[in-house]
Amino acid sequence: MSWEPAVSVCVPTWNGAAYLATCLGSLLSQSFGEFEILLVDDGSSDASLEIAGGIRDSRLTIHQNPRRLGLPGNWNRCLELARGRLVKFVFQDDSLAPTALGELVRALDRPSGPVLSFCRREIRHQGSPLPAPVLGQAYFAYLDEFYESVSPEVTGLDLVLAWPRAGRPLSTNVVGEPSFVLFEREAARAVGGFDTRFVQLADWDLWLRLARRAPLAFVDQVLGVFRIHARGASARNFGQPRLQRDHLLLLGKLAREYGPLLPLEVRKKLRLARWHAGYHWVKESALAALKGRRPAIA
């Protein structure tokens, strides 16, 4: 009988050579031992596969997608390949503290049966100044308020109801990126995995759907580094009209998932937020189309 790990640590890669060695090194240094590492490459043209292939460790398995799947598609491919009861994503640019995996696993061992655990992380801007404030001061203010008020366990309804009081957009992912989250594999599969229609909010959407089923467990420790740089997905997506489409899609799904549970006043605010997201999506798409037109030749 083949060995089945307690945790599948998934590293979805695409041209991630710059920080991949640091990322994988942090995984191989974990104090928690019962895990596999699945590196799933989505068609890299840089040295990502060479870097991963140079690591000789039985816990690491490398997979190459026969065709490009894109971010959420590759995340779902990771879920398909995962064998562990629990799944931990770590992005190619990020790294974990040696105790991260153990702390997040322990947080799920509570009588209330949480389905996901998450932690604080250091957000580090890397290299030259970014072309846009991908994570600006407003986001850090939202995080500070959230961390000060969040309980050791939080439900999806808690997160949605806190939105009007906190004054942050519902699209603000206060739980955090997949690198700093651990969740039950079968629970994620049961709710459909990552929605590939999203370009930026696929993780936040999945956390909210999971939180509809069971509590989320908060670990009040900084357990890793989330690296922001000009070539990262967040920087590439910033300011694009498709992000407004993401917001509109997320709000519509929240209305269906949580709408019947919400007070009338919150449902009204949710409808208004959906209207604003739709308006801005149409407006920004039209402006982008106009900017993309070439001037007529006289």
N, C-alpha and C positions, 0 to 999 in steps of 0.2 A: 504493500500500500504506500502510495507516494505521500510525502510530508505535506500537510496543509498548514500554512502560516496563519497566525491569529490576525495579522494585518497585512494587507497589500498596499505598499507604498508606490503610487503611480507617478511617474515623471513624464508628462507629455512634452515632447520636444519638437521644435522647428527652428533651425538656425540659431541654436542657443549656445554656441561654443564659448562665448565670452565668459560665462559664469558657471558653466555646467560642471566643471571639475570641483568647484567650491560647493555647489549644491550636492553632488553625489558624495563628496567627502563628509559633509554634515550628516548624511543619512547613514553612512557606514560607521559613524561614531556614536550612534544612538545607544544609550544604556539599556533600553528595552530590546530584547533579542529576538522575539518571535515574529519576524516579518520578512517578506520578500520585497524586492524592488523590481518593478516593471517599467522599463524605459520604452515608451511607445513613440517612435519617430514618424513625423508626418511629412516626410519628403525633404529633409534638410539638404542644403547644398553646401554647407560649410563643414567644419571638422567635428560636428557634434557626435556622429557615429564613431569616428576614430577615437575621440576622447573616451566615450563610454566603452568602446571595445578594448581599450587599454587597461581597463580595471579587471583584475582577476579576483572575483569574489563570487562564491556559489549562490549568494542571495540575489544577484543581479541577472535579470534576463532582458534581452534586447529584442524588440519587435519593430518591424518596418511596415508601415501601411502600404499596400500596393498602389493606392491612389490617395491624393490629398483630401482630407476630411474637414479641414478647418478646425478652429479651437473647440467648440462644443462637440463636434463630431468626434474628434480625437479623444475628448474626455469620456464620451460614451464608449469608445473602443477600449479605453482603459477599464471601464466598469465590466465590459464583457470578458476581459482577460483576467480580472482579479479573482483570486481564489480565497482570500481571507474573509472572515466574517465581517471585519471592519476594513474600511478603505481610507487611505490618507493620500491626498494629492500633494505633491511638492513641485512647484513650477521651476523651470530651468534657471531662472534668475534669482531664486530665493534660497534661503538656507535655514536650517533648524538648529536650535540649541540641543545639546546632547540629551537632555531630559525631556524634550518635547513629546516624543511619542509615548513614553511611559505616563506622563502627566495626563495627556489627553485620553489615553486608554482607561486610566483609573477613574477619570471623571464620569465615564459612562457606567461605572459599576455602582449605581445608586438605586435605592428601592423604587423610585418613581419611573425608572426605565427610560432615561433619555435616549434619543435616537442619534444625537449629534453633540459633539463637544467642540468648543472653540476657545481661543486664547487671545491675549494681546500680542502685538508684534511691533518691532521697530520698523518704521517706514523710512527708507534711506534713498535719497536722490543721488544717483550715480553719474559721474562724468560732468560734462559741460551743462550749463543751464538748459532746461527743457524749453521747447518752443512754446509751451503753454502751461499754465498752472494746473497740471493734471489733478493733483490733490492739493487744493488750496487751503487757506486758513479756515474757511467755513467748515470744511470736512473735519479738520482736527478739532474744531469746537464741537461738532456733532459727536465725535468719538468721545471727547472728554465728558460731555453730558451723559452719554450712554453708559460709559464705564462707571460713572459716579452713581447712577441710578439703578443699574441692572442687578438683579438678584443672582445667586448661584445657579438658579434655573429660570429659564424664560420660555414662554410659549409664543407661538405665532400670533395669537390674538393680542398678547402683551405688546408685541412689536408693532402691530398695526394700530392699536389704540394709542400708543405713545406718540405716533406720528403728529397728530394735530398739536399736542402739548409741547413737543420738542421743537416744532417749527422747521423740521428738516424734510426734504422731499422723500416720498415713499421709495424712491429709487436708490436712496442712500444705503449701501450695504454696510451696516454697522457690525454684523457678525464677522465679516472679513473674507479674505480671499481663500480659495481652496487649500493653499499651502498651510493655513493655520486652523484648519477644521478637520475633524475626524468623524466619520459617520458609518452607520450600518449599511453594508452592501445591499442586502435584500430590501431594506426600507427604500433606498434610492431607486432600485429597480422597480419596486412596486408602484412608485408614483411616476414612473416613466423616464427617469434619468434626467439628463440635461436637455433642455429644449433648444434644438439647433437653429431656431428662428432668431435667437438672440445673437448679438455680436459682442456685448459687454456684460449684460446682466444675467447670464445663464446660471451663474453660481448663486446669486441672491434669490433668483426665482426658485431654484431647487431648495435652498435653505428654508424659504417660507412655506413651500409645499410640505417639506419634512416636518416643520414645526406645527403644521396643522394636525399631525398624527400623534406627536409626543413632545415632551419638553426638550429644550436645548440646554446643555450644561456649560457654564462659563468657568474657565480656569483663569483666575486673576493673576496671571504671570506673563511676562514678555518671553516668548519661547521661540523667536525666530526673527529673520530679517526679510521684509518685503522690499525688493529693490525696484525703483522706478528709474527708467532711463529712456532716452529719445527713441530707441529702437523697440521698446516694449509695446505690448498690445495696448495698454492704457493710453500711452502717448500717441500712438497711431490713430486710435479711435477718437481722441478728444476733439470736440468741436464738429464732428461729422453729423450730418442730418440723420443718419441711421440711428444715432443714439436717442434722438427724440422718438423714433419708431420703437426702440427698445422700451422707453418709458411708457409709451402708449400700450404696448403689448403687456408689459408687467402689470399696469394698473387694471387692465381688463381681466387678467387672470386673477388678480387679488379680489376684484369685485365678485367674481364667480366663486372663489374659494372661501372668502371671508364675509362677503356681503350680508348673508342672512344672520351672521353673528353680531353685526355692528349696530350701534345705536343710529337712529335716523339722522342725527346731525352729522355723524361721521360718514354715513353713506352719501349724504349730500356733498360733503367736501371731496369725497372720492370721485363722484361724478364730475364735479367742477375741475378737479385735477386731470381727469381723463380728457375733458374738453380742451384744457390749456395745452396738454401734451399733443393732442391731435392738431391743434392750430399751429403750434410751433414746428411740428414735423412738416406740415404742408408748406409753411412759410419758408423754412430753411431749405427744404428740397427745391422750391421754386428759385430761391436766391442762388443756390449752388448751380442749378441748371443754367441760369442767366450768366453767371460768371464763367461757366464752361463754354459758352458760345464764342466762336471766333468772329471778329468784326467783319462785316461785309467788305468785299474788295471793290473799290470804285472802278 
